[in-house]
Amino acid sequence: MPDYITYSLITIGAVAGMEFVAWFAHKYIMHGLLWNWHEDHHKPHFEKDGFWEKNDRFFLVFAVPSASCYILGTLLENYFFLFFIGVGISIYGLIYFLIHDVYIHQRFKWFRQLDNKYSRAILRAHGAHHAKQTKEGCESFGLLAVDNKYFHKRSKKSQETQDA
């Protein structure tokens, strides 16, 4: 298999694998040991002081493995594949930033409303996650892999139950 195909598959695999890593880190680290970093992200915007959140530290946490892969992949002979894992992590980070910070939370006003079933499902899933402002009881910890239930509009009955 030509190298460019191998490295493309490694990159795509790293992007896909990062969805699981992000889900795991969100569920067990952000809503676990490092809740004190993530907690302010669950507060309404009017309760926050300034633009930055403690939650933004996780950008650096995820940048370390990516940068490490870039460095080790270029310095160590026979480990060039690590470079492409770093590329995959970076691509996922860019996707996460654009969807989570730009599209969902509108921290940057670059684009407002995407209108298709998938983008609406992502908004519903993230809204369900943020429905709780506590460490416990949250659902939908991933970003790109969305449960089928979020692809359907809420029924009138479920809306009435939530309004009661």
N, CA, C and O of each residue as an XYZ file, in Angstrom:
656
protein
N       0.858     -1.177      0.000
C       0.000      0.000      0.000
C       0.904      1.240      0.000
O       1.848      1.321      0.786
N       0.615      2.198     -0.875
C       1.437      3.416     -0.904
C       1.382      4.163      0.428
O       0.375      4.123      1.135
N       2.472      4.840      0.754
C       2.556      5.557      2.025
C       1.446      6.587      2.206
O       0.913      6.728      3.306
N       1.092      7.306      1.148
C       0.083      8.356      1.311
C      -1.275      7.770      1.706
O      -2.040      8.416      2.422
N      -1.579      6.558      1.249
C      -2.837      5.909      1.647
C      -2.744      5.486      3.110
O      -3.676      5.707      3.884
N      -1.639      4.889      3.481
C      -1.437      4.474      4.874
C      -1.543      5.665      5.810
O      -2.244      5.605      6.821
N      -0.847      6.753      5.476
C      -0.864      7.922      6.349
C      -2.233      8.611      6.355
O      -2.630      9.187      7.367
N      -2.939      8.556      5.255
C      -4.306      9.102      5.227
C      -5.221      8.286      6.135
O      -6.023      8.848      6.881
N      -5.101      6.974      6.074
C      -5.918      6.105      6.939
C      -5.574      6.306      8.415
O      -6.462      6.302      9.267
N      -4.294      6.481      8.715
C      -3.891      6.751     10.103
C      -4.508      8.065     10.582
O      -5.017      8.146     11.700
N      -4.461      9.081      9.742
C      -5.028     10.386     10.098
C      -6.533     10.280     10.323
O      -7.055     10.783     11.318
N      -7.227      9.627      9.399
C      -8.686      9.463      9.532
C      -9.016      8.638     10.778
O      -9.968      8.947     11.495
N      -8.237      7.600     11.031
C      -8.442      6.791     12.229
C      -8.233      7.590     13.507
O      -8.959      7.411     14.485
N      -7.237      8.473     13.494
C      -6.988      9.312     14.670
C      -8.139     10.289     14.895
O      -8.553     10.508     16.034
N      -8.656     10.877     13.819
C      -9.809     11.785     13.945
C     -10.989     11.020     14.548
O     -11.616     11.488     15.499
N     -11.286      9.854     13.997
C     -12.414      9.051     14.500
C     -12.171      8.616     15.945
O     -13.083      8.662     16.770
N     -10.960      8.200     16.245
C     -10.639      7.769     17.604
C     -10.763      8.889     18.619
O     -11.076      8.646     19.784
N     -10.518     10.109     18.181
C     -10.614     11.244     19.101
C     -12.037     11.487     19.581
O     -12.230     12.047     20.661
N     -13.028     11.085     18.815
C     -14.406     11.230     19.310
C     -14.596     10.381     20.563
O     -15.227     10.815     21.526
N     -14.045      9.168     20.544
C     -14.130      8.323     21.742
C     -13.298      8.919     22.885
O     -13.751      8.950     24.029
N     -12.095      9.387     22.581
C     -11.239      9.995     23.609
C     -11.950     11.202     24.221
O     -11.956     11.369     25.440
N     -12.551     12.044     23.375
C     -13.267     13.225     23.871
C     -14.453     12.818     24.728
O     -14.687     13.414     25.780
N     -15.210     11.806     24.292
C     -16.352     11.316     25.083
C     -15.874     10.815     26.449
O     -16.434     11.180     27.483
N     -14.843      9.985     26.441
C     -14.308      9.417     27.688
C     -13.801     10.521     28.617
O     -14.123     10.538     29.805
N     -13.007     11.441     28.064
C     -12.462     12.531     28.874
C     -13.584     13.415     29.424
O     -13.525     13.853     30.573
N     -14.594     13.673     28.610
C     -15.698     14.521     29.050
C     -16.476     13.847     30.182
O     -16.781     14.474     31.196
N     -16.791     12.574     30.000
C     -17.607     11.873     30.982
C     -16.857     11.581     32.282
O     -17.399     11.774     33.370
N     -15.617     11.118     32.170
C     -14.918     10.611     33.354
C     -13.867     11.552     33.926
O     -13.474     11.400     35.083
N     -13.407     12.512     33.149
C     -12.415     13.453     33.665
C     -13.050     14.819     33.911
O     -12.945     15.369     35.008
N     -13.708     15.364     32.891
C     -14.321     16.682     33.049
C     -15.488     16.654     34.039
O     -15.691     17.600     34.799
N     -16.241     15.574     34.020
C     -17.344     15.428     34.988
C     -16.911     14.567     36.164
O     -17.745     14.047     36.906
N     -15.617     14.422     36.325
C     -15.048     13.650     37.424
C     -13.982     14.462     38.132
O     -14.263     15.499     38.732
N     -12.755     13.974     38.051
C     -11.623     14.553     38.770
C     -11.414     16.045     38.495
O     -11.068     16.791     39.411
N     -11.614     16.486     37.271
C     -11.363     17.887     36.921
C     -12.646     18.695     36.703
O     -12.681     19.610     35.880
N     -13.687     18.348     37.443
C     -14.938     19.095     37.368
C     -14.713     20.577     37.676
O     -15.372     21.434     37.088
N     -13.796     20.884     38.585
C     -13.565     22.289     38.940
C     -13.070     23.101     37.742
O     -13.239     24.320     37.734
N     -12.472     22.478     36.741
C     -12.104     23.173     35.500
C     -13.309     23.303     34.571
O     -13.436     24.296     33.854
N     -14.182     22.319     34.582
C     -15.273     22.227     33.603
C     -16.567     22.889     34.081
O     -17.430     23.230     33.272
N     -16.695     23.064     35.378
C     -17.950     23.532     35.975
C     -18.433     24.850     35.386
O     -19.627     25.007     35.129
N     -17.530     25.797     35.170
C     -17.979     27.098     34.668
C     -18.559     27.009     33.261
O     -19.313     27.888     32.844
N     -18.214     25.959     32.533
C     -18.770     25.775     31.189
C     -20.265     25.446     31.248
O     -20.987     25.672     30.276
N     -20.725     24.923     32.366
C     -22.135     24.567     32.533
C     -22.961     25.710     33.123
O     -24.167     25.563     33.319
N     -22.338     26.819     33.399
C     -23.080     27.968     33.927
C     -23.574     28.825     32.771
O     -22.909     28.920     31.740
N     -24.733     29.446     32.935
C     -25.222     30.361     31.894
C     -24.217     31.497     31.673
O     -23.488     31.875     32.590
N     -24.186     32.026     30.473
C     -23.207     33.058     30.119
C     -23.279     34.281     31.027
O     -22.249     34.891     31.310
N     -24.474     34.654     31.490
C     -24.586     35.852     32.310
C     -23.960     35.674     33.687
O     -23.742     36.656     34.396
N     -23.664     34.421     34.080
C     -23.022     34.172     35.377
C     -21.502     34.140     35.268
O     -20.816     34.009     36.281
N     -20.968     34.258     34.063
C     -19.528     34.123     33.850
C     -18.851     35.488     33.865
O     -19.446     36.511     33.524
N     -17.608     35.464     34.265
C     -16.797     36.680     34.250
C     -15.873     36.641     33.045
O     -14.923     35.858     33.019
N     -16.133     37.465     32.059
C     -15.258     37.559     30.905
C     -15.459     36.469     29.867
O     -16.371     35.647     29.961
N     -14.581     36.489     28.879
C     -14.666     35.595     27.731
C     -14.150     34.197     28.055
O     -14.740     33.199     27.641
N     -13.058     34.133     28.788
C     -12.390     32.851     29.039
C     -13.065     32.070     30.142
O     -13.607     32.643     31.087
N     -13.026     30.761     30.012
C     -13.536     29.837     31.028
C     -12.370     28.990     31.522
O     -11.395     28.787     30.798
N     -12.470     28.500     32.745
C     -11.462     27.531     33.204
C     -11.476     26.304     32.299
O     -10.446     25.657     32.107
N     -12.618     25.993     31.757
C     -12.774     24.865     30.844
C     -11.852     24.963     29.623
O     -11.507     23.943     29.026
N     -11.456     26.179     29.253
C     -10.576     26.371     28.098
C      -9.201     25.749     28.307
O      -8.451     25.579     27.346
N      -8.864     25.413     29.531
C      -7.588     24.740     29.809
C      -7.505     23.390     29.101
O      -6.415     22.919     28.779
N      -8.647     22.779     28.863
C      -8.643     21.465     28.212
C      -8.095     21.542     26.787
O      -7.632     20.536     26.250
N      -8.141     22.716     26.176
C      -7.512     22.895     24.872
C      -6.027     22.550     24.969
O      -5.482     21.866     24.103
N      -5.384     23.024     26.018
C      -3.962     22.732     26.208
C      -3.729     21.269     26.544
O      -2.759     20.665     26.088
N      -4.622     20.705     27.343
C      -4.494     19.280     27.703
C      -4.506     18.421     26.446
O      -3.703     17.496     26.323
N      -5.409     18.716     25.509
C      -5.491     17.922     24.283
C      -4.401     18.299     23.279
O      -4.088     17.511     22.386
N      -3.825     19.483     23.412
C      -2.749     19.886     22.505
C      -1.449     19.150     22.817
O      -0.629     18.952     21.921
N      -1.250     18.749     24.052
C      -0.001     18.077     24.439
C       0.209     16.770     23.678
O       1.284     16.586     23.108
N      -0.767     15.846     23.639
C      -0.524     14.624     22.874
C      -0.340     14.889     21.381
O       0.452     14.213     20.726
N      -1.063     15.863     20.842
C      -0.913     16.184     19.432
C       0.499     16.697     19.151
O       1.169     16.214     18.238
N       0.943     17.665     19.929
C       2.288     18.215     19.747
C       3.350     17.142     19.967
O       4.349     17.101     19.249
N       3.143     16.290     20.940
C       4.090     15.198     21.203
C       4.194     14.272     19.999
O       5.288     13.844     19.629
N       3.073     13.970     19.399
C       3.080     13.112     18.206
C       3.808     13.776     17.043
O       4.564     13.124     16.324
N       3.578     15.081     16.861
C       4.306     15.805     15.814
C       5.818     15.709     16.050
O       6.582     15.395     15.137
N       6.227     15.983     17.275
C       7.653     16.016     17.598
C       8.277     14.632     17.476
O       9.284     14.456     16.791
N       7.677     13.652     18.141
C       8.243     12.297     18.113
C       8.199     11.699     16.712
O       9.121     10.986     16.313
N       7.146     11.979     15.971
C       7.014     11.451     14.615
C       8.057     11.978     13.656
O       8.422     11.299     12.696
N       8.536     13.176     13.907
C       9.565     13.729     13.029
C      10.979     13.443     13.533
O      11.923     13.453     12.744
N      11.138     13.190     14.815
C      12.475     12.967     15.369
C      12.895     11.506     15.410
O      14.079     11.198     15.275
N      11.953     10.618     15.593
C      12.284      9.201     15.773
C      12.129      8.426     14.468
O      11.059      8.405     13.859
N      13.196      7.806     14.065
C      13.164      6.990     12.859
C      12.195      5.828     13.073
O      12.129      5.281     14.175
N      11.464      5.452     12.072
C      10.463      4.381     12.114
C       9.202      4.735     12.890
O       8.349      3.870     13.089
N       9.061      5.971     13.332
C       7.858      6.387     14.050
C       7.175      7.571     13.361
O       6.476      8.357     14.001
N       7.389      7.685     12.045
C       6.800      8.796     11.292
C       5.276      8.756     11.344
O       4.628      9.794     11.212
N       4.694      7.563     11.537
C       3.231      7.441     11.629
C       2.670      8.289     12.760
O       1.526      8.737     12.686
N       3.469      8.519     13.821
C       3.010      9.339     14.938
C       2.684     10.762     14.490
O       1.772     11.397     15.018
N       3.435     11.249     13.518
C       3.171     12.580     12.977
C       1.725     12.660     12.490
O       1.046     13.658     12.729
N       1.256     11.623     11.815
C      -0.097     11.643     11.251
C      -1.166     11.411     12.312
O      -2.309     11.834     12.139
N      -0.814     10.754     13.390
C      -1.728     10.702     14.533
C      -1.889     12.110     15.097
O      -2.997     12.524     15.437
N      -0.778     12.849     15.198
C      -0.833     14.245     15.643
C      -1.686     15.093     14.726
O      -2.443     15.946     15.191
N      -1.571     14.868     13.423
C      -2.399     15.595     12.458
C      -3.880     15.277     12.712
O      -4.718     16.179     12.717
N      -4.192     14.009     12.919
C      -5.578     13.610     13.184
C      -6.129     14.250     14.445
O      -7.274     14.702     14.469
N      -5.310     14.288     15.501
C      -5.741     14.934     16.747
C      -5.996     16.417     16.495
O      -6.974     16.973     16.994
N      -5.125     17.052     15.728
C      -5.302     18.482     15.415
C      -6.556     18.734     14.595
O      -7.282     19.698     14.839
N      -6.808     17.875     13.632
C      -8.016     18.029     12.810
C      -9.259     17.891     13.684
O     -10.198     18.675     13.553
N      -9.270     16.900     14.575
C     -10.413     16.750     15.476
C     -10.548     17.997     16.356
O     -11.659     18.472     16.589
N      -9.438     18.519     16.839
C      -9.473     19.730     17.661
C     -10.079     20.902     16.912
O     -10.844     21.679     17.484
N      -9.742     21.033     15.634
C     -10.322     22.100     14.813
C     -11.822     21.885     14.621
O     -12.609     22.825     14.741
N     -12.210     20.659     14.326
C     -13.634     20.338     14.179
C     -14.373     20.636     15.475
O     -15.446     21.239     15.461
N     -13.794     20.209     16.597
C     -14.414     20.424     17.912
C     -14.580     21.922     18.168
O     -15.648     22.373     18.580
N     -13.526     22.681     17.922
C     -13.583     24.125     18.128
C     -14.684     24.757     17.274
O     -15.489     25.541     17.776
N     -14.717     24.415     15.986
C     -15.700     25.022     15.085
C     -17.127     24.641     15.458
O     -18.021     25.487     15.425
N     -17.349     23.391     15.810
C     -18.712     22.966     16.151
C     -19.095     23.402     17.556
O     -20.175     23.957     17.758
N     -18.222     23.159     18.531
C     -18.572     23.413     19.922
C     -18.516     24.901     20.280
O     -19.502     25.461     20.760
N     -17.387     25.530     20.053
C     -17.220     26.913     20.491
C     -17.826     27.924     19.531
O     -18.381     28.933     19.964
N     -17.726     27.665     18.231
C     -18.239     28.630     17.252
C     -19.729     28.398     16.983
O     -20.531     29.324     17.106
N     -20.098     27.174     16.619
C     -21.484     26.913     16.222
C     -22.429     26.787     17.425
O     -23.441     27.485     17.487
N     -22.111     25.919     18.365
C     -23.047     25.666     19.468
C     -23.094     26.831     20.458
O     -24.164     27.369     20.744
N     -21.924     27.214     20.977
C     -21.905     28.231     22.039
C     -21.752     29.660     21.523
O     -21.820     30.607     22.308
N     -21.549     29.830     20.220
C     -21.477     31.155     19.605
C     -20.457     32.071     20.292
O     -20.685     33.273     20.431
N     -19.327     31.489     20.720
C     -18.281     32.302     21.335
C     -17.613     33.197     20.294
O     -17.043     34.237     20.627
N     -17.688     32.793     19.070
C     -17.221     33.597     17.939
C     -18.390     33.645     16.958
O     -19.008     32.615     16.687
N     -18.689     34.782     16.442
C     -19.868     34.962     15.580
C     -19.517     34.746     14.114
O     -19.782     35.611     13.279
N     -18.929     33.610     13.798
C     -18.491     33.341     12.431
C     -19.607     32.760     11.581
O     -19.758     33.133     10.418
N     -20.383     31.857     12.143
C     -21.559     31.365     11.448
C     -22.595     31.031     12.495
O     -22.263     30.588     13.594
N     -23.828     31.241     12.157
C     -24.899     31.171     13.147
C     -25.654     29.857     13.123
O     -25.574     29.073     14.069
N     -26.372     29.618     12.069
C     -27.279     28.483     12.072
C     -27.059     27.598     10.861
O     -27.276     28.009      9.721
N     -26.631     26.394     11.123
C     -26.609     25.383     10.086
C     -27.985     24.733     10.130
O     -28.539     24.550     11.213
N     -28.534     24.389      9.010
C     -29.895     23.866      9.038
C     -29.978     22.547      8.290
O     -30.330     22.493      7.112
N     -29.644     21.497      9.004
C     -29.851     20.151      8.490
C     -30.087     19.234      9.686
O     -29.878     19.636     10.831
N     -30.518     18.018      9.426
C     -30.888     17.105     10.520
C     -29.722     16.862     11.480
O     -29.910     16.823     12.696
N     -28.529     16.701     10.931
C     -27.368     16.396     11.768
C     -27.002     17.580     12.668
O     -26.749     17.390     13.857
N     -26.971     18.787     12.122
C     -26.612     19.947     12.943
C     -27.660     20.193     14.029
O     -27.318     20.565     15.152
N     -28.933     19.984     13.697
C     -29.982     20.132     14.718
C     -29.854     19.058     15.786
O     -30.101     19.330     16.960
N     -29.469     17.832     15.400
C     -29.277     16.752     16.371
C     -28.109     17.079     17.305
O     -28.190     16.827     18.507
N     -27.034     17.634     16.764
C     -25.901     18.029     17.603
C     -26.347     19.085     18.610
O     -25.984     19.008     19.783
N     -27.130     20.070     18.166
C     -27.623     21.107     19.080
C     -28.523     20.511     20.167
O     -28.404     20.871     21.338
N     -29.412     19.609     19.785
C     -30.300     18.984     20.779
C     -29.502     18.180     21.800
O     -29.760     18.267     23.000
N     -28.535     17.401     21.326
C     -27.733     16.567     22.225
C     -26.931     17.441     23.191
O     -26.850     17.149     24.384
N     -26.351     18.496     22.672
C     -25.558     19.373     23.536
C     -26.458     20.132     24.507
O     -26.091     20.368     25.658
N     -27.637     20.507     24.028
C     -28.600     21.158     24.914
C     -29.030     20.236     26.043
O     -29.190     20.669     27.184
N     -29.217     18.962     25.719
C     -29.571     17.983     26.763
C     -28.438     17.854     27.775
O     -28.682     17.712     28.973
N     -27.208     17.904     27.294
C     -26.061     17.818     28.203
C     -26.019     19.022     29.136
O     -25.776     18.874     30.334
N     -26.253     20.200     28.596
C     -26.185     21.422     29.392
C     -27.463     21.686     30.187
O     -27.529     22.666     30.928
N     -28.472     20.836     30.049
C     -29.694     21.005     30.835
C     -29.389     20.885     32.326
O     -30.120     21.424     33.157
N     -28.326     20.189     32.660
C     -27.889     20.060     34.055
C     -26.671     20.947     34.260
O     -25.773     20.996     33.419
N     -26.653     21.641     35.379
C     -25.494     22.472     35.704
C     -24.628     21.808     36.763
O     -23.772     22.443     37.379
N     -24.864     20.531     36.959
C     -24.137     19.791     37.980
C     -23.233     18.744     37.347
O     -23.318     18.452     36.154
N     -22.384     18.201     38.168
C     -21.432     17.181     37.747
C     -22.139     15.885     37.380
O     -21.743     15.207     36.432
N     -23.180     15.538     38.122
C     -23.897     14.282     37.939
C     -25.156     14.482     37.087
O     -25.679     15.587     36.947
N     -25.608     13.373     36.532
C     -26.896     13.346     35.855
C     -26.897     13.851     34.428
O     -27.964     13.951     33.822
N     -25.751     14.171     33.874
C     -25.702     14.655     32.494
C     -25.753     13.484     31.520
O     -25.478     12.340     31.883
N     -26.103     13.785     30.302
C     -26.113     12.792     29.230
C     -25.404     13.387     28.030
O     -25.061     14.570     28.036
N     -25.183     12.592     27.014
C     -24.625     13.032     25.745
C     -23.271     13.726     25.917
O     -23.175     14.951     25.843
N     -22.235     12.930     26.147
C     -20.897     13.466     26.398
C     -20.057     13.621     25.139
O     -19.027     14.294     25.172
N     -20.469     13.020     24.038
C     -19.710     13.137     22.795
C     -20.070     14.415     22.059
O     -20.867     15.221     22.539
N     -19.474     14.591     20.890
C     -19.794     15.765     20.090
C     -20.330     15.373     18.722
O     -21.392     15.844     18.316
N     -19.615     14.528     18.018
C     -19.978     14.195     16.640
C     -20.866     12.961     16.534
O     -21.717     12.877     15.649
N     -20.667     12.006     17.437
C     -21.498     10.795     17.440
C     -22.724     11.092     18.293
O     -22.640     11.180     19.518
N     -23.858     11.243     17.630
C     -25.081     11.700     18.295
C     -26.086     10.553     18.344
O     -26.321      9.883     17.339
N     -26.669     10.334     19.504
C     -27.687      9.302     19.681
C     -28.876      9.576     18.750
O     -29.242     10.728     18.516
N     -29.463      8.512     18.231
C     -30.593      8.642     17.299
C     -31.749      9.460     17.855
O     -32.456     10.121     17.094
N     -31.956      9.428     19.173
C     -33.105     10.141     19.739
C     -33.027     11.650     19.495
O     -34.055     12.326     19.536
N     -31.840     12.188     19.245
C     -31.703     13.622     19.009
C     -31.973     14.023     17.564
O     -31.991     15.210     17.240
N     -32.183     13.042     16.703
C     -32.486     13.345     15.305
C     -33.977     13.606     15.097
O     -34.397     14.002     14.010
N     -34.761     13.384     16.128
C     -36.209     13.562     16.030
C     -36.617     14.769     16.854
O     -36.064     15.021     17.925
N     -37.579     15.504     16.352
C     -38.113     16.615     17.131
C     -38.764     16.047     18.378
O     -39.278     14.929     18.381
N     -38.730     16.847     19.439
C     -39.419     16.416     20.651
C     -40.913     16.334     20.371
O     -41.486     17.209     19.721
N     -41.523     15.287     20.862
C     -42.965     15.149     20.665
C     -43.681     16.167     21.540
O     -43.116     16.690     22.500
N     -44.928     16.438     21.193
C     -45.722     17.393     21.969
C     -45.858     16.901     23.409
O     -45.829     17.700     24.345
N     -46.007     15.583     23.587
C     -46.144     15.011     24.924
C     -44.895     15.252     25.757
O     -44.998     15.635     26.923
N     -43.699     15.034     25.172
C     -42.470     15.234     25.939
C     -42.256     16.709     26.241
O     -41.689     17.043     27.281
N     -42.693     17.598     25.360
C     -42.591     19.033     25.626
C     -43.502     19.417     26.796
O     -43.113     20.205     27.657
N     -44.714     18.858     26.823
C     -45.643     19.151     27.909
C     -45.121     18.616     29.232
O     -45.291     19.255     30.270
N     -44.485     17.447     29.204
C     -43.916     16.864     30.421
C     -42.791     17.747     30.959
O     -42.691     17.946     32.170
N     -41.945     18.276     30.076
C     -40.852     19.139     30.509
C     -41.357     20.485     30.967
O     -40.755     21.095     31.851
N     -42.448     20.969     30.392
C     -42.986     22.269     30.789
C     -43.695     22.202     32.138
O     -43.817     23.216     32.825
N     -44.157     21.031     32.516
C     -44.914     20.885     33.778
C     -44.041     21.023     34.993
O     -44.531     20.926     36.119
